Amino acid sequence: MRLALGLAERARGHTHPNPIVGAVVVKARRILARGYHHAAGDAHAEIDALGKIDFAARGATLYVTLEPCCHTGRTGPCTLPIIAAGVRRVVVGCRDPNPLVNGRGSAALRRAGIRVDIGCLETECQTANRAFFRWVQDGRPWVTLKAAATLDGFIAPSVDPGPSAKVSTGIRWITGPAARQVGHELREAHDAVLVGAGTVLADDPRLTVRLGRASKRPAPLRVVLDGQLSTPPSARLFGGSSGRALIIAARSPRRPPAQQRAFARRLSALQDTGAEILLLDGDGNGRIPLPQVLTALARRGVQSILVEGGSRVHGALIETRMVDEVALFVAPQLWGGGLPIASGGPRAGQSPLSLGPFKVRHIDGDILLSAEVIHKPRQNLRP
């Protein structure tokens, strides 16, 4: 199963919207074939492996990281070729949460007289497709909250911090170049990057992946939460050809006519840049409830999203308990004041989010702390 997991990782970034899956065929302690799902529309891992031995697997054991499918989508069901190949036993890493499968694939194999064992390296197999699982089960993307902060917890100065702050082309950097490069790797690993309009106005980020090499994934969708459409058309995120830009704004029928006309002009100007504008129902104050935002992105196929700020967006995500993972870059600086990592915080009586064990990575003087959120009640956003 560990070999199958390694095979699955070869296609990381190429199978969207499908999960990554690996498979190994074994008989008499000898590996007969290995396979993995290369891309959406290509053969699934089980078929890729069995096809290498012309589906002659009588008496063999098939190890597969995810439960075999039993329905027809872009390809046919995997259960039928497995049965026809004469496989005696199937060892499954974890169940497929897709309602079209979810236990049905295993049941179909058992009805054909095949022994099915589920749960080999289950945690590792679930982790390999955690974003896919979140997307399928809860109807929202996997959310990673990312920030770069000083040791005393500030992500931006409220006043000029002086010459000790790192500055590049007029933009203040907290962490060094090596840590920022890792930040680009995080962008590459997600389907979308999201910031609030305040971050665009303050930092004018491009939100692109810049690794000095061709990325193995499509460019992430660049998303700006901008209830009042305050993002300027001259913003750098609209430049170049590095992926799409999506501005999410608040639909408000209660705006006075003059404000409504001004809003329409701003909308038209942003559309002229090539950006897509998505209007969602606001709360009356120009703010958009985050559950609506995440549901809308999930419906567009976004399975994972890296949230890079600002402070209010981070605070709102924590308040709505929709953070799955935290990636915090900490620099050896003390500012004594500034903009905190998150503002707003939990409602009265609401417990803080608990984080699992931290992974600590030293990056050329900076530190990356990463951990997943634990003990979080499931948020089912499906209508």
Buried (B, 14 or more C-beta within 10 A) or exposed (E): BEBBBBBBBEBEBBBBEBBBBBBBBBBEEEEBBBBBBBEBEBBBBBBBBBBEBEBEBEEBBBBBBBBBBBBEEEBBBBBEBBBEBEBBBBBBBBBBBBEBBBBBBBEBBEEBEBEBEBEBBBEBBBEBBBBBBBBBBBBBBBBBBBBBBBEEBBBBBEEEBEEEBBEEEEEBBBBBEEBBBBBBEBBBBBBBBBBBBBBBBBBBBBBBBBEEEEBEBBBBBBBBBBBBBBBBEEBBBBEEEBBBBBBBBBEBEEBEEEEEEBBEEBBEBBEEBEBBBBBBEBEEEBBBBBBBBBBBBBEBEBBBBBBBBBBBBBBBBBBBBBBBBBBBBBBEBEBEEBBBBBBBBEEEEEEEBEBEEEEEBEBEEBBBBBBBBEEEEEBEEEE
